[in-house]
Amino acid sequence: CVINFTLDQSFEGNVFMYYGLSNFYQNHRRYVKSRDDSQLNGNNISLHKPSKECEPYHTSENKPIAPCGAIANSMFNDTLTLVHYDHNTSKPMNISLLRKGIAWWTDKNVKFRNPTGETNNLAILFQGKNIISG
């Protein structure tokens, strides 16, 4: 998708980009509730017994799924590119965007964590645990 727009004035400081999508329902109540907050917070015990809120994405072949739920079962990529077209030249100029520091502090430091273990590598951490990880 490409959206062309023109700015009537210059901006100083940070500029934030917001957008909306049609026919995209990741804010639907059933979808939003389909997760296990305890799993997402790194609670090792909840890895073996996912919340019922995750159904039908809580087990596969009687093995618990981690992370479970519709949110973890979906994938979305919202890569943005901002390009400046100068009318005086024919060369488009890419505008660099911040890719760090864009997550809420509480999401990074309170709400979401990896399970504790001897390694930060989740594939190794889940190995031999009879858990399906994605």
C-alpha positions in Angstrom: 0.0 0.0 0.0 1.4 3.4 -0.9 -0.1 6.6 0.4 1.1 9.9 -1.0 0.6 13.1 1.1 2.0 16.6 1.2 3.0 18.5 4.2 2.1 22.2 4.1 4.6 23.2 6.7 7.9 21.9 8.3 7.9 20.1 11.6 10.5 20.3 14.3 11.1 17.6 16.9 9.4 14.2 17.0 6.6 13.5 14.4 4.4 10.5 15.1 2.7 8.5 12.4 -0.8 6.9 13.1 -2.9 4.9 10.7 -6.1 2.9 10.6 -7.0 -0.3 8.8 -10.3 -1.4 7.3 -11.6 -5.0 7.7 -8.9 -5.9 10.2 -10.3 -7.1 13.5 -7.4 -7.4 15.9 -9.3 -5.2 18.3 -12.3 -7.7 18.5 -13.0 -8.7 22.1 -12.6 -12.5 21.5 -9.2 -11.9 19.8 -7.9 -9.5 22.4 -8.8 -11.8 25.3 -7.3 -14.9 23.5 -4.0 -14.9 25.4 -2.5 -15.9 28.7 -1.1 -12.9 30.5 0.7 -15.2 33.0 2.6 -16.9 30.1 3.4 -13.5 28.5 4.8 -12.4 31.9 7.3 -15.3 31.9 5.5 -17.5 34.4 7.1 -20.9 33.8 4.2 -22.8 35.5 1.6 -21.4 33.0 3.7 -22.8 30.1 2.4 -26.3 31.0 -1.2 -25.3 31.7 -2.3 -22.5 29.3 -5.4 -20.4 30.1 -8.8 -21.5 28.8 -9.0 -18.0 27.2 -6.5 -19.2 24.6 -8.9 -21.9 23.2 -8.8 -23.2 20.5 -5.1 -22.3 20.4 -4.1 -23.6 23.8 -3.0 -27.1 23.0 -2.0 -29.1 19.9 -1.9 -32.9 20.1 -2.5 -32.6 23.8 0.7 -30.5 24.2 0.4 -27.0 25.6 1.2 -24.2 23.2 3.4 -21.3 24.4 2.6 -18.6 23.9 -1.0 -19.6 23.4 -4.0 -17.9 22.0 -5.2 -16.2 18.8 -2.8 -13.2 19.2 0.2 -15.5 19.3 -1.3 -17.6 16.4 -1.5 -14.5 14.1 1.2 -12.5 12.4 1.1 -8.9 11.3 3.8 -6.7 9.9 3.3 -3.0 9.7 6.6 -1.9 8.3 6.6 1.8 7.4 8.8 3.6 5.0 8.8 7.4 4.7 10.2 8.9 1.5 10.7 12.6 0.6 10.3 13.5 -3.0 12.0 16.8 -3.8 10.4 18.6 -6.8 13.8 20.0 -7.8 15.5 16.6 -8.1 14.3 13.3 -9.4 15.9 11.3 -6.5 13.7 10.2 -3.7 15.2 10.5 -0.2 14.5 7.9 2.5 13.6 9.5 5.9 15.1 7.5 8.7 12.6 6.4 11.4 13.3 5.5 15.0 13.1 1.8 15.5 14.1 1.7 19.2 12.4 3.2 22.2 9.0 2.9 20.6 7.5 0.3 23.0 5.8 1.4 26.2 8.0 1.1 29.3 5.4 -1.0 31.1 5.2 -3.5 28.2 9.0 -4.0 28.1 9.6 -4.0 31.9 6.4 -5.2 33.5 3.9 -6.9 31.3 5.9 -9.1 28.9 8.9 -11.3 29.8 10.6 -14.5 28.6 10.4 -17.4 31.0 13.3 -17.7 33.4 16.0 -20.2 32.8 19.7 -20.7 32.1 19.4 -19.1 28.7 17.5 -16.4 26.9 17.2 -18.7 23.8 13.5 -19.9 24.0 14.1 -22.8 21.6 16.7 -24.2 24.1 14.6 -23.3 27.1 11.6 -25.2 25.8 13.6 -28.2 24.5 12.5 -31.5 26.1 9.6 -29.7 28.0 6.8 -31.2 25.9 5.7 -27.7 25.0 4.9 -26.4 21.5 6.6 -23.0 21.1 6.1 -20.6 18.2 
